[in-house]
Amino acid sequence: MKLLVAGGAGFIGSTFVRTFLEVNPDARVTVLDKLTYAGRRENLEGADEARLEFVEGDIRDVEVVAGAIEGCDATVNFAAESHVDRSIDSPGEFIETDVFGTYVLLEAARDAGIRHLQVSTDEVYGSIEEGSFTETSPLDPSSPYSASKAGGDLLVSAFRHTYGMDSLIVRASNNYGPRQHPEKLIPLTILNALHGDPIPVYGDGMQVRNWLFAEDFCSAIRVVLAEGEAGEVYNVGGPDELPNIDVVKAILRLAGGSEDTIEYVEDRLGHDRRYSLSSSKTEGLGWRAEVPFEEGIARTVEWYRDNPGWWEPIRSGEYREYYLAKYGRAIAD
């Protein structure tokens, strides 16, 4: 099998590429990535270079996508603008990539007659006070990010309904693990703790998330890609639900930080209170989450502690300006 993995140099995409090649010794992968601030070639280090082709390009570019997809047996689309805070500030960029980019990929996959797997998020369902979302729950996105992801999902469903396309959607709960950009809660907290910086926490910190180790999510994608039924949606939730403040405190314990550094800040606009996904449909294909949060967060903190060469260029670049504008204070050198 040869896959086209769009967004394969990002956090989850690169995790998928590395693990997919590892468990499929005869497979090949073409990565298509624009290399925005969140995509880096370094994320693919450790993958078998002999079976990996890299194409730098935009999924909105019809000609680039047509060239990259040649000879592939399926597409897996991780390419997306994905940070909710940035979507509030610049929603247009999210619509262009997450909706129009998905359309371009779908057209290319339809012309090639191959399977398309769309990687999506639990955020398209909105917030849920109790219980868990299933694949039949209505879409009710709350942010420009989740709305753009819902738009891409609806295109995938429409291409299945209209053209009979072999397409699927996988929706995940909050992923975490090595190589996640520090704009997100867990790596931000880890790096701030390691530097003695204040830890910003939105609102009261009691927003509940269903935490999923990225390698577990990637194993679910492999299962759905191989066994999933065309036209279906598959939810992939993590094994543990925790409020954000409990996640922050767990990281501080592991990183040797003090809870006195926690700084409650003004809540995010339209901040969803709780996400929760039922994974029973995906588990019916034989998948199970294997990494509990306690183990996964310890592995994640250790990775960031041991790999300053990965994150130092980020903290010294554009991220410094973003952080200052977002939180009103600079990060430590």
Secondary structure, 3 states (H helix, E strand, C coil): CEEEEECCCCHHHHHHHHHHHHHCCCCEEEEEECCCCCCCHHHHCCCCHHHEEEEECCCCCHHHHHHHHCCCCEEEECCCCCCHHHHHHCHHHHHHHHHHHHHHHHHHHHHHCCEEEEEEEHHHHCCCCCCCECCCCCCCCCCHHHHHHHHHHHHHHHHHHHHCCCEEEEEECCEECCCCCCCCHHHHHHHHHHHCCCEEEECCCCCEEEEEEHHHHHHHHHHHHHHCCCCCEEEECCCEEEEHHHHHHHHHHHHCCCHHHEEEECCCCCCCCECCECCHHHHCCCCCCCCCHHHHHHHHHHHHHHCHHHHHHHHCCHHHHHHHHHHCCCCCC
